Amino acid sequence: MAGNFRDRADDSLLTLLGDLPDLVSNLVKAEIDAAKTWISRTAKDAGIGSVWFLVALFFLFWTVPVVLVFAIAGLSSWFPVWLSAIITFGILLLAVLVFALLGILKFRKVLRRENPAQAVATDIRIVKETGDGR
């Protein structure tokens, strides 16, 4: 895209003013395309983050009745029953934390992206600053 730019310092004022509607139109189209891309990426990543949270909840829900009894019974062969229960709980809690962390990381990725509305506001600010300097 860098090859599309040329030095316009020698162009007349009328030529520059004549090109202005096309430039503004291209800018608006580019900002709309950027907004569409941002919305689709954000929706996709938010959906994936939600799935990771659902996976964490799924494991938390289904492991409680099945794995708790099995692990406590198995560990009680070597440890007292109360210690077996604490060890089993710690392992399940660790699995929940891992999946929740995956979801949080995905949502942070979504929040780091620049919103197209912020890009438009930045463009307007730059144009105003350029106009005020003359």
Secondary structure, DSSP 8 states (H G I E B T S, - for coil): -GGG----TTS-HHHHHHHHHHHHHHHHHHHHHHHHHHHHHHHHHHHHHHHHHHHHHHHHHHHHHHHHHHHHHHHTTTS-HHHHHHHHHHHHHHHHHHHHHHHHHHHHHHHHS--HHHHHHHHHHHHHHHHHT-
